Amino acid sequence: MSAAHLDPTRKHDYVFLIDVKDGNPNGDPDAGGMPRIDPITSQGIITDVALKRKIRNTITLAHQGQPGFEMYVEEGIALNPQIQRAYHEGGTTEGDTATAQQWMIRNFYDVRLFGAVMSVGDQKKHAGRARGPMQLTFSRSIDPVTPLEAGITRVAPNKPEDLAKGKVTEMGNKHYVPYGLYRGHGFYSGALGTKAGVNPDDLAAYWHAMTMMFDHDRAASRGEMAIRGLYVFTHDDAYGRAPAHKLFDLVRIKPLGHSEARSWDDYTDRITIDEDHIPDGVTLTRLIH
């Protein structure tokens, strides 16, 4: 029998912790690439979309070429041709949206887990909309973060004519936060997972991607990023034995109350999990702790 957190017929609610040191965890294009922050609290924010991209990339890297692990939302690939494959490769006839949708769910991992809108544009051959059983929230830093900017230089100018004029460097900048610990929540519906045909291998791939996504997404702009905690509450049925927010409240992180944190060590003794009050019918699996 597989571990509880790998059972796709059950409901799973989970808490994850991500930290960043001297990096930009999620730049805001509307703010010149500065780290995203809540303007009222100055807490840092990482969007769900940013994390889903990393999860997709990690799963693609680990399962490349395996049936059922293609990605619908893939860098450099238009969406409409992906949908048309359900008709050309899947043999779906025009107007049979339900069959096209099932082909997409079977073949594309992210459609199966996250869901997708597959009726973009005015094309007649589409695959409708699939509801995904797995969802993530934004991640928010425990304490305020301090966005900083570092000026940098490059010894190679962009244009040959600049060299002729004696220009020897190009100026630039990097946005970063000295340190931030971010908390996010996730949800998996056993009822929707069963409908989508999610299997234990799909969940195993997901949890593995969550634990390893930053190890395969290194970039100079992101500094050091790591997932520091992954706590999965598994219910003994598809619909749940307790509200998710009640379970999340059992994982407590005492804020410092300021933005002076500079390492994970500043928080290690401030994290507690109240296992004595986990409801009947719910088990906790610590995948990273």
Salt bridges, closest charged atoms under 4 A:
ASP7 OD2 - ARG10 NE 3.15
ASP13 OD1 - LYS11 NZ 2.67
ASP13 OD2 - HIS235 NE2 2.74
ASP19 OD2 - ARG228 NE 3.02
ASP28 OD1 - ARG36 NH1 3.72
ASP38 OD2 - ARG140 NH1 2.90
GLU70 OE1 - ARG85 NH1 2.82
GLU74 OE1 - ARG53 NH2 3.43
GLU89 OE2 - ARG85 NE 2.78
ASP110 OD2 - ARG56 NE 2.83
GLU170 OE1 - LYS167 NZ 3.51
ASP202 OD2 - ARG112 NE 2.98
ASP215 OD1 - ARG218 NH2 3.43
ASP217 OD2 - LYS54 NZ 3.56
ASP217 OD2 - ARG222 NE 2.98
ASP236 OD1 - ARG241 NE 2.50
ASP237 OD2 - ARG241 NE 3.94
ASP274 OD2 - ARG252 NH2 3.51
ASP274 OD2 - HIS277 ND1 2.81
GLU275 OE2 - ARG286 NH2 2.26
